[in-house]
Amino acid sequence: MKRYFILLATLSCIHLVRGQAPDTTQANKKTEKVKTGWNLGALPVVGYNSDIGFQYGALANLYYYGDGSIYPKYFHSIYMEISRTTKGSGINQLFYDSEHLLPGLRVTADISYLTEKALDFYGFNGYDAVYNADWTDDSKDSLTYISRVFYKHERKLFRFALDFQGKFGDSPLHWLAGLALLHVGTDSVDIERLNKGKSDAKKLPDSLGLYDKYVKWGLISAGESKGGGVNYLKLGFIYDTRDNEPNPMHGIWTEALICTAPRFMMNGNYGYTKLSIIHRQYFTLLREKLSLAYRLAYQGTISGRAPFFMQPYLISSFSQSTNIDGMGGVRTIRGMLRNRAVGDGMAYGNMELRWKFYRTQGWNQNFYFGLNGFVDAGQVVQKIPVSLASLPEDVNQSDYFELNSEALHLTYGLGFRVAMNQNFILAVDYGQVADKRDGSSGVYVNLGYLF
């Protein structure tokens, strides 16, 4: 039986300043301390998964507020994460964001190397691909159990991305231009590596997973089954009237982006263009305390054909999240299995009620605590072509496919937030699925609000 524990060891707040501005007060209202200099939020996380092993490492976000004149905005933000598991998975990420590095431009840069020994793979087109939970549950009858990693495969991802944003005068309209260089390596789960050091009773069986079957049946072509390089350009427009980026109380944040990976950029046999449209809006219900926020998003292919390993990859104007796969999981539909619904075109939405129920100051820092209630939903709206003609005759198609069954995926749940100086935000979310075809539930420890 797969077990997953996340131990939140501590929330460390280290304050490095060259000066501290004095407190300011208003009648009957306690205001925040204006932050100056450097501030560091650090979060060590320890995890355990019975198949990929113990996770150990740390993440940190370093902010530079300068003289405090633009607080709670920052001059520079540097995010770092390094973690490992004893079975070979790992996260190595460095993310930078600033509106002050170059005059008139916002610069964001990301360099990451991510190794995943057991990345979720459930097939294509959501409910059109059957998910059988009994096949992965080793506590069930031995006649139904196949492997705890049946719906998994291995992936190694190197990513370098650089984006520039500029304004059109004093208007809230921005332009964006960027590029990304990726190399993705995919393979079968390394059963021998994951079995090392396990008792015979806990060892994974040496059996084909769904990814292996898709390759064998030709649903994933041999040419892309091991991954490859993808280099793309990103162009678009952003309309942004948010009053506070980390957790807006009012405003609109809407973007339309084109992401194109043409063959002349050394993309091999791949050449495709995707369109991403995301609209987010925020409403104040109770000043400084209660707000309603929603997000509506669409991403689809408008020309060419993307390789299978790039179909879940989500595009946006700003995301420091390590994992930007979808739909399903911490950044899209919480509670649903990660990558449960993958298609040529995907639409999803989220609605959150956000309550900042307590504010305080300590250790020369400003804190607030928040609770969220949320509903998430999504659906594949453009399907990846799936031909069953190549399946061997001895394959029971109903075990793997239920064509034309895709429908709305729905989850709901609660979240808890601890924010330091409005920017470093510890997020804990619990999501529950409405349909067991999407799994059961999920608990996530992460940084920042969903949007």
C-alpha positions in Angstrom: 0.0 0.0 0.0 1.4 3.3 -1.0 1.9 5.7 1.9 2.8 9.4 1.7 3.8 11.5 4.7 4.8 15.1 4.6 6.4 16.4 7.7 6.5 20.2 8.0 9.5 20.5 10.2 9.6 24.3 10.8 9.1 27.7 9.3 12.2 29.7 9.7 12.2 33.4 9.2 15.6 35.0 9.1 15.8 38.7 8.9 18.9 40.4 7.4 18.5 44.1 7.2 20.6 47.2 6.9 17.9 49.3 8.7 14.4 49.1 10.1 11.8 51.7 9.4 9.8 52.8 12.5 6.3 51.6 13.2 3.5 53.7 11.8 0.0 53.8 13.3 -3.5 55.0 12.5 -6.3 55.5 14.9 -7.7 52.1 16.1 -5.6 50.3 13.6 -2.3 48.4 13.9 -0.3 48.7 10.6 2.5 46.6 9.4 6.2 47.3 9.9 7.8 48.6 6.7 10.4 46.1 5.7 13.8 47.1 4.5 17.0 45.3 3.3 17.1 41.6 2.8 14.6 39.1 4.2 14.7 35.3 3.9 11.9 32.8 4.3 13.1 29.2 4.6 11.1 26.0 4.8 12.7 22.6 5.4 10.4 19.7 4.3 10.9 16.0 5.0 8.8 13.5 3.1 8.4 9.8 2.7 7.0 7.6 -0.1 7.3 3.9 0.1 8.4 3.6 -3.5 10.6 6.7 -4.1 12.1 6.7 -0.6 12.8 9.5 1.9 12.8 13.1 0.7 15.1 15.6 2.3 16.1 19.1 1.4 15.0 22.8 1.8 13.5 25.7 -0.1 14.0 29.4 0.5 12.8 32.7 -0.9 15.1 35.7 -0.5 13.5 39.2 -0.9 15.3 42.5 -1.2 13.1 45.5 -0.1 15.8 48.2 -0.3 14.8 51.3 1.7 11.3 50.0 2.0 9.8 52.7 -0.2 7.9 50.2 -2.4 7.0 47.7 0.4 5.1 45.2 0.2 6.6 45.1 -3.3 10.2 44.0 -3.5 13.2 45.0 -5.7 14.4 41.5 -6.2 13.2 38.0 -5.4 15.3 34.9 -5.5 13.7 31.5 -5.0 15.9 28.3 -4.4 15.0 24.7 -3.9 17.2 21.6 -3.5 15.8 18.3 -2.4 16.5 14.6 -3.0 14.9 11.2 -2.4 16.9 8.1 -1.5 15.7 6.4 -4.7 17.0 9.0 -7.1 14.3 11.7 -7.5 15.4 15.3 -7.1 14.5 19.0 -7.4 17.1 21.6 -8.3 15.7 25.0 -9.0 16.7 28.7 -9.0 14.1 31.3 -9.9 14.6 35.1 -10.2 12.1 37.9 -10.5 12.6 41.7 -10.6 11.1 44.8 -12.0 14.2 46.8 -11.3 17.1 44.8 -12.8 16.6 46.5 -16.2 14.8 49.9 -16.6 11.2 49.6 -17.7 11.3 45.8 -17.8 10.3 42.9 -15.5 12.7 40.1 -15.8 11.9 36.5 -14.7 14.4 33.6 -15.1 14.2 30.0 -14.2 16.8 27.2 -14.3 15.7 23.8 -13.1 16.7 20.2 -13.2 14.0 17.8 -12.1 14.3 14.0 -11.9 11.2 12.0 -11.2 11.5 8.2 -10.7 7.7 7.8 -10.7 5.7 10.5 -12.5 2.0 9.9 -13.0 0.8 8.8 -16.4 -2.9 7.8 -16.8 -3.2 7.9 -20.6 -4.9 10.6 -22.7 -8.2 12.5 -22.7 -9.3 12.2 -19.1 -12.1 9.7 -18.5 -11.6 8.2 -22.0 -8.6 6.5 -20.3 -9.8 4.1 -17.6 -8.2 4.4 -14.2 -8.3 1.2 -12.0 -7.2 1.9 -8.5 -7.3 -1.8 -7.6 -4.4 -2.4 -10.0 -2.1 -0.2 -7.8 -3.3 -1.4 -4.3 -1.2 -4.2 -3.0 -3.6 -4.8 -0.1 -6.2 -6.0 -2.5 -6.7 -9.5 -3.9 -3.6 -10.7 -5.7 -5.7 -11.3 -8.8 -6.4 -7.6 -9.3 -3.1 -6.1 -8.1 -0.5 -5.3 -10.8 2.0 -2.8 -9.4 2.0 0.3 -7.2 3.8 2.1 -10.1 1.5 0.8 -12.9 0.4 4.4 -13.7 4.0 5.8 -13.5 7.0 6.4 -15.7 10.4 8.1 -15.3 11.2 11.6 -16.4 14.2 13.9 -16.3 13.6 17.5 -17.2 16.1 20.3 -17.7 14.5 23.7 -18.1 15.9 27.2 -18.8 13.4 30.0 -19.2 13.8 33.7 -19.6 10.8 36.2 -19.8 10.6 39.9 -20.3 7.6 42.1 -19.6 7.1 45.7 -20.4 4.3 48.3 -20.1 2.5 50.4 -22.6 3.0 53.7 -20.9 1.0 54.1 -17.7 -1.7 51.7 -18.7 -2.3 48.3 -17.0 -1.6 46.6 -20.4 1.7 44.8 -20.7 3.6 42.9 -23.4 5.6 39.7 -22.8 8.3 38.0 -24.8 10.3 35.0 -23.7 12.1 31.8 -24.6 12.6 28.4 -23.0 15.0 25.6 -23.7 14.0 22.2 -22.4 15.3 18.7 -22.6 13.0 15.9 -21.5 14.1 12.3 -20.9 11.3 9.7 -20.4 11.6 6.0 -19.8 10.0 3.1 -18.0 10.1 3.0 -14.2 13.4 1.7 -12.9 12.0 -1.2 -10.9 15.4 -2.5 -10.0 16.4 0.8 -8.5 13.2 1.2 -6.5 13.4 -2.3 -5.2 16.9 -1.9 -3.8 16.9 -2.5 -0.1 13.3 -3.7 0.1 12.1 -6.9 1.6 10.6 -9.4 -0.8 7.1 -8.7 0.5 7.5 -5.0 -0.4 9.3 -5.3 -3.7 7.6 -4.1 -6.9 6.8 -6.8 -9.5 8.7 -6.6 -12.7 5.7 -5.9 -14.9 4.8 -3.5 -17.7 3.2 -0.2 -16.7 0.7 1.8 -18.7 3.4 3.9 -20.3 5.2 0.7 -21.5 1.9 -0.6 -22.9 1.2 2.7 -24.8 4.7 2.5 -26.4 4.2 -1.2 -27.3 0.8 -0.5 -28.8 2.0 2.5 -30.8 -0.1 5.1 -28.9 3.2 6.7 -28.0 5.5 6.6 -31.0 9.0 5.1 -30.7 10.5 8.4 -31.8 9.1 10.3 -28.8 9.0 7.6 -26.2 12.4 8.5 -24.8 11.7 12.2 -24.8 13.7 14.9 -26.6 14.6 18.6 -26.8 11.9 21.3 -27.1 12.8 25.0 -27.6 10.0 27.5 -27.7 9.3 31.2 -28.0 6.5 32.8 -25.9 4.7 36.0 -26.9 1.6 37.7 -25.5 -0.2 40.4 -23.7 -1.2 40.9 -20.0 -3.8 43.1 -18.4 -3.1 43.6 -14.7 -4.9 45.8 -12.2 -4.1 43.7 -9.0 -3.6 45.7 -5.9 -1.1 43.1 -4.4 0.4 40.3 -6.4 0.9 37.6 -3.7 -2.8 37.8 -2.5 -4.9 40.4 -4.3 -8.0 41.8 -2.7 -9.3 43.3 -5.9 -8.4 43.7 -9.6 -8.0 41.7 -12.8 -5.1 39.6 -14.1 -5.7 38.4 -17.7 -3.3 37.1 -20.2 -3.2 35.7 -23.8 0.0 33.9 -24.7 1.2 32.2 -27.8 3.9 29.5 -27.3 5.5 28.2 -30.5 8.2 25.5 -30.9 9.1 25.6 -34.6 11.2 23.0 -36.2 13.9 25.5 -37.2 14.7 25.9 -33.4 16.2 22.4 -33.4 12.9 20.7 -32.3 13.6 17.6 -34.4 10.4 16.2 -35.8 8.3 18.3 -33.5 6.7 21.6 -34.6 3.7 23.0 -32.8 2.0 26.2 -31.5 -0.2 26.4 -28.4 -2.5 29.2 -27.2 -3.0 29.9 -23.5 -5.7 32.3 -22.2 -6.0 32.8 -18.4 -8.4 35.2 -16.7 -8.3 35.9 -13.0 -10.4 38.3 -11.0 -10.5 39.3 -7.3 -13.3 40.8 -5.2 -13.2 42.4 -1.8 -16.0 41.2 0.4 -14.7 42.5 3.7 -11.9 45.0 3.6 -8.4 43.5 4.4 -10.0 40.3 5.6 -12.3 38.5 3.1 -12.1 38.2 -0.6 -13.4 36.0 -3.5 -11.1 35.0 -6.3 -11.6 32.9 -9.4 -9.5 31.8 -12.4 -10.7 30.5 -15.8 -8.1 29.1 -18.2 -7.7 27.4 -21.6 -4.7 25.9 -23.3 -4.9 24.3 -26.6 -2.9 23.4 -29.8 -3.6 25.6 -32.7 -1.1 24.1 -35.2 1.2 21.1 -35.5 1.5 18.3 -33.0 3.1 18.4 -29.6 4.9 15.3 -28.3 3.2 13.4 -25.6 5.7 14.6 -22.9 4.8 18.2 -23.6 1.0 17.9 -23.6 0.6 18.3 -19.8 3.0 21.2 -19.7 1.2 24.4 -18.7 2.1 27.8 -20.0 1.6 31.1 -18.1 3.2 34.6 -17.8 4.5 33.9 -14.3 5.0 30.7 -12.4 7.8 29.9 -10.0 6.2 26.6 -9.3 8.6 23.6 -9.7 5.9 21.4 -11.2 3.8 23.0 -13.8 2.1 19.9 -15.1 -1.7 19.5 -15.2 -4.6 18.9 -15.0 -4.7 17.5 -11.5 -2.6 18.3 -8.5 -1.3 21.2 -6.5 -1.4 23.9 -9.2 -4.6 23.1 -11.1 -7.3 20.7 -9.7 -6.4 19.9 -6.1 -7.3 16.4 -4.9 -7.3 15.0 -8.4 -4.5 12.7 -9.5 -1.6 14.6 -11.1 -1.9 14.5 -14.9 -5.2 12.6 -14.7 -6.6 14.6 -17.6 -4.2 15.3 -20.5 -5.4 16.4 -23.9 -4.6 18.5 -27.0 -6.7 21.3 -25.4 -7.7 21.7 -21.7 -10.0 24.1 -19.9 -10.0 24.5 -16.1 -11.2 26.9 -13.4 -10.9 27.6 -9.7 -12.9 29.6 -7.2 -11.6 30.4 -3.7 -13.1 32.2 -0.7 -10.0 33.7 1.1 -10.2 34.8 4.8 -7.3 36.5 6.6 -8.5 35.8 10.1 -5.5 36.9 12.2 -2.6 39.4 11.9 0.3 39.7 14.2 4.0 40.8 14.4 6.9 38.8 15.8 10.6 38.5 15.4 10.5 41.9 13.5 8.3 40.3 10.9 4.6 40.8 9.8 2.4 37.7 9.8 -1.1 36.9 8.9 -3.0 33.6 9.0 -5.6 32.6 6.5 -8.2 30.0 5.6 -9.5 29.1 2.1 -12.5 27.2 0.8 -12.2 26.2 -2.8 -13.8 24.4 -5.8 -11.7 23.3 -8.8 -12.8 21.9 -12.1 -11.5 21.0 -15.5 -12.0 19.1 -18.7 -10.2 18.0 -21.9 -11.8 20.0 -24.7 -9.5 19.0 -27.6 -8.6 15.3 -27.6 -5.4 13.6 -28.6 -6.1 11.2 -31.4 -6.2 7.6 -30.1 -6.4 4.7 -32.6 -7.2 1.3 -31.1 -6.6 -0.5 -34.3 -3.0 -1.4 -33.3 -4.0 -3.1 -30.0 -3.3 -6.9 -29.9 -6.4 -9.0 -30.0 -5.8 -10.4 -26.5 -6.1 -6.9 -24.9 -9.4 -6.2 -23.3 -10.0 -2.7 -24.5 -12.6 -1.9 -21.8 -9.8 -2.3 -19.2 -8.0 0.7 -20.6 -10.4 2.7 -22.7 -13.9 4.1 -22.4 -14.0 6.4 -25.5 -16.3 9.5 -25.5 -16.6 9.4 -21.7 -14.6 12.6 -20.9 -16.6 15.0 -18.7 -16.1 17.6 -16.1 -13.6 16.8 -13.3 -14.6 18.4 -10.0 -12.9 18.7 -6.7 -13.4 20.8 -3.5 -11.5 21.4 -0.3 -10.0 23.6 2.3 -6.7 25.4 2.7 -4.5 27.1 5.4 -2.1 30.0 4.9 0.7 31.5 6.9 2.2 34.7 5.3 5.3 36.5 6.3 5.6 40.1 5.1 2.8 39.4 2.5 5.2 37.7 0.1 6.5 34.5 1.7 3.3 32.4 2.0 3.2 28.8 3.3 0.2 27.0 1.8 -1.4 23.8 3.0 -4.4 22.5 0.9 -6.6 19.4 1.1 -8.7 18.5 -1.9 -11.4 15.9 -2.3 -12.5 14.5 -5.6 -16.2 14.3 -6.6 -15.7 11.2 -8.8 -13.6 8.2 -7.8 -12.3 8.0 -11.4 -10.0 10.9 -10.4 -8.6 9.2 -7.4 -9.6 10.0 -3.8 -8.0 13.1 -2.2 -4.7 15.0 -1.9 -2.8 17.0 0.7 -0.3 19.6 -0.5 2.4 21.7 1.2 3.5 24.5 -1.1 4.4 28.2 -1.3 2.0 30.9 -2.4 -1.7 31.1 -3.4 -2.8 29.1 -6.4 -3.3 32.3 -8.4 
